[in-house]
Amino acid sequence: MQQQINISQRDLSGETLISLQNIKKSYGSKEVLRGINLEIKKGDRIGVIGTNGAGKSTLSEVISGIRKPSSGNLDVAKNTLVGIQFQQSKYPVGITVYDLIKYYLEVYHIEIRKSELDDLMMKYQIIEFKNRAVEKLSGGQQQRVNILLSLIHNPDLVIFDEISTGLDIEVRQEIFDFIEENVIQKNKSLMLVTHNMNEIEEMCNKFIYVDNGVIVEEGMVADIVAKYGSVQNYT
């Protein structure tokens, strides 16, 4: 029997950007998500906690629209823009960093002066290899490009998956300052998949704990810190 899938973009009540009801996702006989219920509201900054293989990245892909759920309802508020960064992204072979960024700007109809774009690339420390093919970059360099592309269109919700991987301390701080200024201070929504619990305390106000494809606990980061002293102690 075929399971029902309902994906719609419509007016949602209140401050809700994305609503998931009983979302399931399977790959063949393997059920990765087993009934996810979640609402993401404006200003929610959700830290996603869980072990490897719990379904965290698949959940991010479903929310972003990269993967279609096997069943359930996924509602997205009209005109909601989502940005997503993954550790590994596939881009056209031979495309340079600069041309890739320009392509994103054209897709999202973003007008930006060359001097402003150069300043942005300097902040992310990618300007020195802007004319290099993306596939020739190191892992850390590609990570910087991925993060920039996830934010360049000013999304309502941005999803980060292990954001610090491959970043040195200086670059990490520059990028986190940019996120603070352009996401947190502007009350944008964020999902952060990470094994670094300090990052959840630094950037998130809510958390969900995913285990074996379901959300087993959720709440406020401040409550965890008050009760356990830190998110690390909680996990």
N, C-alpha and C positions, 0 to 999 in steps of 0.2 A: 504494500500500500504506500503510495507516494505521500510524503509529509508536506504540510503546507508551509510555504515561505512567503512572507509579506514584507517587502522592502518599500518604504514610501518616504517621500519628502513632502511635508505638510506643516501647517501651523500647529505647534505644540503648545500646551498650556504653560503659563508662567515663564520661568527662566530656563526651561528644559531645552537643551540642544539636541541630544540624542537619547533615545529610549530603546532598550533591549528587553524583550519579553520572551523568556523560555528559548533563548538562542542555543541551538545545537550545531555542531560541526563535526563531520566524520570524514576520514580519509580511508576509503574502502571499509573494512570492518572495524577500524580503530576510531572510537569516538573520543575526540579531543576536547570538545566543549559539550557539557551534558545538561544544559539548562541554565543559561546565564540570564539573570534579571538585574538590570542596572540602568540608572538614569544619570546622565551627565548634564549638569546645569552650568549656566554662565558663571564663571569664576571658580568652578571646581578645579582643584589641582590634585589629581588622584595618583597616589603611589601604588603601584601594582606589585604585591609581594607574593612569592611562591617559589617552589623548587623548580629546577630544570624539568621540562616536560609537563608542567602543570597546566599549560594552555595559555600562558600569558601572551606570547607573541601572536598566536592564532587569534586571540581575542582582539588584539590591537589591529590585526589585518582585517577582521570582520568589521570593526567599528569604522575603519578608514575607507572601507569599500573595496579594498584590494582583493579580498576573498568573500565569496557569497556563502552565507550560512546554509546548512543542510535543512534546517527548519526553524520556525519561530518568527517573531515580528521584530523588525528593525525600523524605527521611525526616526527621521532626521528633520529638524526644523528647516523651513525654507531658507535658501540662500546661505546655509552654513558652509563655511570653508574649513577644510581639515588639512593640516600639514602633518607629514609623517616622516620620521627618520629611522632607517634601519642600519644595522652594522654593515650589511652587505646589500648593495643595490646594483642593479644591472642597467647600464646605459649603452647607447649605440657605440659600437667599436669605432675608435678614431676621433670621437667628438672631444673637443677641448673643453677645459673647465669654463673658459670665458663664453664659448658658444653655447654650452649647456645652460649657463646662468641666463644668457640672453634669450634662449628658447623659453625658459620658465617665465621670464618677464613678458614675453610676447603672448604666451598662453593665457596669463592672468591679466593682460592688458595693463601692465604696470609701466608707467613712465618714470624714468629715473635718469638723472644726469650722469655722464661718464665719471665726473669727479666724485659724485655720491657713491657710485658703484665701486670705484677704486678705494674709497674710504672704507666701505663695507668689507671688501676683500682684504684690505690691510688689517682690519679688526679681527678677521678670522684667520689671518696669516696664510692666505692662499694666493696673494697677488703675485708672488715670485714664481708660481708655476701655473699661472692662468692660461698660458698657451700650450700647456702639456695635455696630452690625451688622458682622459680620466682613468682608463685602465692601467696607465703607467704610474699612477700615484701609489704611495705607500698606504697602508691601512689607516694610519692616523690622518693623512692628508685627505683621503676619501671621506673619512668621518667628518672632517670640517666642512667639506663641500656638501655632504648630505644634510648636516644641521642647518647650514645656510639656506639650502633649497626648501627645507621644511618650514622656514620662517619668512621667506622673502615675500610671500603674498599676503602677509598679515592675517593668518588664519584665526578663526574663532576658537578652534581646538587644535592643539599640536600634540603629537604623540612621539615620545622619545623612547628608543629601545637601547638600553645600555649606552647612554650618551657619552660617558667618559672614556670608553674604550679607545685606546690609541692616542689619547690627548695628553700632552705634557701639562705640568701645573700652570704655566703661564697662559697657554692657549685656553685651557679649561676655565680659568678665571675670567678671561676676556669674554668667552661665550656665555658663561653663567651670568655675568654682568649684563650682557645683551638680553638674555632671557628675563632677568629681573626687570629690566627697563621696558621691554616690549611685550611681555606676557603677563608677568605677575602684577606690575604696577598698572597695567591697562585692564586688569581684571579679566583676562582671557582664560580659557580653560586649557587644561594640560593633563596628559596621562604620561606617567613616568614608569617604565619597566626597568628595574634595576636591582642588582644584588648589593648595591652600596646604600646601606640604610641611612647614612649621613645625608645623602642627596635627598632622600624622602623628607627628612626633617628640614632640610634647607629650602626645598622648593614646593612641598605639598602641604595641603591642609586636610586632605582626606586620604584614606587607604582602603584597598580591598585586598583580601588574602585569598588567592586562588589555589585550589588543591584538587588535583584529579578532575579538572574541567568544570568545577563549580566554585562559586564564591562562598567560602565557608565563614568568613567574618568580614565586616566592614565597619568603618567609623571614622572618628576624627584623630588626626595625628597628635594633636595636643593632648587628647585623653590618654593615648599610649604613653607619651612622655611623662605625663603626670603620674601614671600608675606604675610604669616600669623603669622610668629614668631615661630611657632612650628606645628608639625603634629597634636597635640592635638587640637590646635585652629582651624585647618582646618576641623577636623571631627566634 
